[in-house]
Structure formats: C-alpha cells, structure tokens
Amino acid sequence: MLVPSLYLLSDEEGANLVSFVEQGGTAVISFWSGIVDHNDAVYLGPYGGPLRPLMGCDVLEVSPLPAGHVVEVEWEDGSRTKATFWADIAAEGDGRVLARIADGPWSGRPAVIETSYGQGRAYYLAVRLDAAGLARVYSRVPALSNQQQSAAPTSRYSLSPYGQTQPEQNGVERVVRVAEGEWYEFLINHANEDRHVEIVPEGFDMLSERDLEGKVTLPPMGVAIVRHPKQSASFGPGLAGFG
C-alpha cells in the first residue's frame, strides 16, 4: 500500500492502515502524512497522528526545501541517492534506519525508516526520494519488486497510477488529476527562465482561455492548467517533454 502525503486522516482511517500492516501488509508512507484529523485539527505530539506506530521515528519538525535544492541521502551500504522538495526533521525511534540525510543542517537525521509491526512492515520516507532512491525502497515491497525495471529515471513525464505530483523536469512540476469525462494537467515553472512544455494535443489552457496545439510556454514562475478530453488520454511515457 502506498500512502503519499496523506495530510488529513481520521483516527478510524489510521487504525485501518495500522491494522492492514499488523495483519501482514506492507505500507510505504511518505512525509506530511497523518497531520490533521477529519475536523482539520492538528494531532498533538510528534507528527504522524494515528500512523505513528508505523513510522519508527519521531518527526519533530518539517523543512520544505527551496526549489532546485538537492539533498544527499546515504544508505546503509554507503551508496548515495538524492532527494528534493522536503525533509522531515526526525529523531530515531524503534525502526531501522535504512538511509540518512548526508549533508546540510539536518545531516545524520533519518531519511528512510523500516518498521516491523505485527506480521507486516512499513517504510517511512522522510524526504522526497529521486527515482533511484524509490527503487531501493520498492525493491523491498513484494507487490512492487517485480516492477523495478520501469522505475529508472526518464527525461519525460508519465502519469502515475494515482495522479501524484511528478518529479520536476528542468524546473517544471506536473500534477495530473482525472475526472469523469476529462483530465487536467497542472504545470508549474519553478525556474527563473521560460520553459517550453510539450503536451498531448487537444488541450485547453483554463487560465489563458485558449486552445493549445501540443505545446505551452511557461514564463518564470508561470502556471498553466490544461484541460483534456478523456479520449485523448494516452497517459503513458512520452506525454510531455521539456525544452
């Protein structure tokens, strides 16, 4: 089970996730999960709320990272991968630390923690790992370990099964959301110069209110929200390229 930044989580929902692991499931939980309950009230104590039994650490503070900032992550075997966007400031708990932040003010803090709970296992990701780092985690998950050949970095975006935020390419962040009858691309240029983004044809930019012919130019810090008809959804690799 993948639990990506599940910010709002009721006690009942959290108990269901904990029970899933306790009964033999495997969960991969990212940073900024279990922060508030169903009334939007922040859970007291270290972050995580009802997910804390699966985290294996105490998240004491959070540090969103500046756009373009890269953090080194060092694994138990001494190899390194990279992370961007976010860093939890965590103290070690009862989990096994698989990787640590290797540079900057939070050097030595846990980055990836493995926790055994009941008959199952959970992995807490305190940073947003790059593709190589995620591949290392997913190789430990039985349901995902056979899919690692497709986890290598690519120069083009592909749509993840749940429409999560995709890693930045040349400073452009892309999020896809699917609704009945159509789907939407949210494109954000974090760079300080123009970016030319290739998209699926038949796109309509809802901010500029104009049709797009397979490409959109984003100015520095520019945003586009592109609506596509559902029938144009060839969501696979190669949907968008950057220049």
Buried (B, 14 or more C-beta within 10 A) or exposed (E): BBBBBBEBBBEEBBBEBBEBBBEEBBBBBBBBBBBBBEEEEEBEEBBBBBBBBBBBBBBEEBBEBEBEEEBBBBBEEEEBBBBBBBBBBBEBBEBBBBBBBBEBEBEEBBBBBBBBBBEBBBBBBBBBBBEBBBBBBBEBBEEBEEEEEEBEEEEEBBBBEEBEBBBBBBBBBBBBEBEEEBBBBBBBBBBEEEBEBBBBEBBBBEEEEEEBEEBBEBEEEBEBBBBBEEEBBEBEEEBBBBE
